[in-house]
Amino acid sequence: MTIKYTIDELIVYRAAQEIRDGEMVVIGQGIGMAAGVLARSTHAPNSVILSEAGIVGIDPFKVPLHIADMSAFRGYTYGCDMMDAFTCIANQGYVDVAFLGVGQMDKYGNVNSVYIGNPDNFEMRLSGAGGAPEFAAYSMRTVFTMSGGQFVKKLDYLTSPGYLEGGNSRYKAGMPAGSGPAAVITQDGVFKFDQITKEIFLSSVHPGKDVEKIKSKIPWDLKVAVNLEVTKLPSEKDLEFIRTFAPFITMGRKLQIECNINRIFKMLTKASEQKEN
Amino acid sequence: MEKYMNVDKRMTMEDAISKYVNDGESFVYANCLTGMPLALTHELIRSGKKNLMLFDQASIEEIDMLIEARVIDRLVTTFNFRVGGKRTTSPLERALKERRLKIEELSNLTMLSMMKAGAMGYSFIPVLSGIKMADFVKRSNYLGNQRFGEVKDPFTGKKQLVVKGYNPDFAFMHVQRADTAGNGQMWGAMFNSKWAALAANKIILTCEKIVDAEVIKSSPHLTIAPSFKVCAVIECPWGAHPSELAGFYDNDFPFRALYFATLGSSASIKTWMDEWIYGIKDRGEYLAHYVEKLGTESLDVLRAKPRLSVPADYGNANSYEWDESGYNRSLDMNMSQFVEFLDKKGVLLQS
């Protein structure tokens, strides 16, 4: 049977597989949230979704617009605040997985989400660090979903520590033993990190993607798993869930913009017609 | 810290800003992303105040507005929502490039810790040391070394990263309800609200609804802005639009998209501000203009449907010292027996 899916649906499905049942998961952005809710509805019903806004145990019925969007869910089990989320929760080791976005990433999973170019004379200021640095440092595993970001040899600005210079350097710098980046899911494939050297490698490719093409986009000699896999596809049921819960994630960024422009245009036209009548 | 009485502090937003805001001061938003005091922000822009320093944890729209209106020239932040790709620029980026604005970059926790230390009256507070190699720790701007430090933990001997405590001159805050003295109550994502509000020397408060003081007394766990810190309270329905507020309204994405579409140039954002801020008197006029331009339905679909929290029962046995008949159960006496008892024991002094 042929399955028709979008690339963003594949990323959501694959990201959901990173969550194990019973885990506490920090989620901010859209793809991560769709993945978390999918995981809860399938293999990880006892996982707990929280955000640094101090909301723990949320069950969104649509994708929240931001990390404190009260219009996307009804109720939750624990209302604390941001101070509590980083200290009493993250610093005490309660966060199993954090889903984070990427502006730039180097080969050891260190991330930049503030300045592109020299910070004193930048090309672009991205949205900023937000809660990423401490979650990257203190969550047991970090999972990155990359839609617009890029891999670079050297970050323009270090926002969130990954494995620093590789090996044990992360733990020598004081971050919790065993913690660190676990997976990077891009439009091309899934990347993981070597257990000893902590260097990133290509672990699986999405169907139809070419390893050499993926390697050519990365500015160092990317290591590839000996037993390179092809990313498993979501089932019809998974896809139905994702489309129902997050149609705007399913369609991807370009179509999102197109649909939003249409929506606003219709709204303005309708209002001006009503005014004339 | 300034201290305010538990008296009626209702006034207009215009009066509150002219009375309590001075050029060159620092201020903090005691809301973050959700329930934003945007009506207050628009009034601040209309007031023409300038050279302010802003502590803003994370912004969707207010930072760009305040920059374009030349209200702020110094900013401490961790996040400013950016739309579009490389080909577009944001007001924040343009202001930094043109050296009209100085910025300090932080992370959410380090910035809130500056507020928490300030609120508690400490000059510094520990933060999570694992991030000390990050560039926002290493690279400082106009605050120089007045952000991060390292101390020796007296108990473990380990090095501990710390941040300096700050007390902004005032906080802007929007909540669901308050009494006339400004005891403000908030529920939902609490984010930075407690520590930002308590760090400021005073709070300028807006609320959806002014309620009777008895409502506050029946639910003190919801009070986040205590009246002794509040200098002014203003009832302002839809005061956080286009952000959302639990129990009142959802966020208004289409309206925001219209704003985002203007951020690419100073001229276009100026046109937006002329229409929605400078050409408008207050939030009432803003709503009227909204309905005229975007239709009643666009606003109505945002209205929250009720979902009440089960009330907390603060009751007790109401066992007063003296019951209705004047009898005291713990003493097993009435008042005249009590006075007689005191007299007999010789503890009553004579005038």
Interface residues (C-beta under 8 A of the other chain):
Chain A: S51 E52 A53 G54 I55 L65 H66 I67 A68 D69 M70 S71 R74 G75 G79 C80 D81 M82 M83 F86 T87 A90 N91 V114 P119 F122 E123 M124 R125 L126 S127 G128 A129 G130 G131 A132 P133 E134 A137 Y138 G148 Y157 L158 T159 S160 P161 L164 A173 G174 M175 P176 N260 R263 I264 M267 L268 K270 A271 Q274 K275
Chain B: C32 L33 T34 G35 Q57 A58 I60 T77 T78 F79 N80 F81 R82 G85 K86 S90 L92 E93 L96 E105 L106 S107 N108 L109 L112 S113 K116 L128 S129 G130 I131 K132 M133 A134 D135 F136 R139 W187 G188 A189 M190 F191 N192 S193 K194 W195 E244 L245 A246 D250 N251 F253 P254 A257 L258 E292 K293 L294 G295 E297 S298 A304 R307
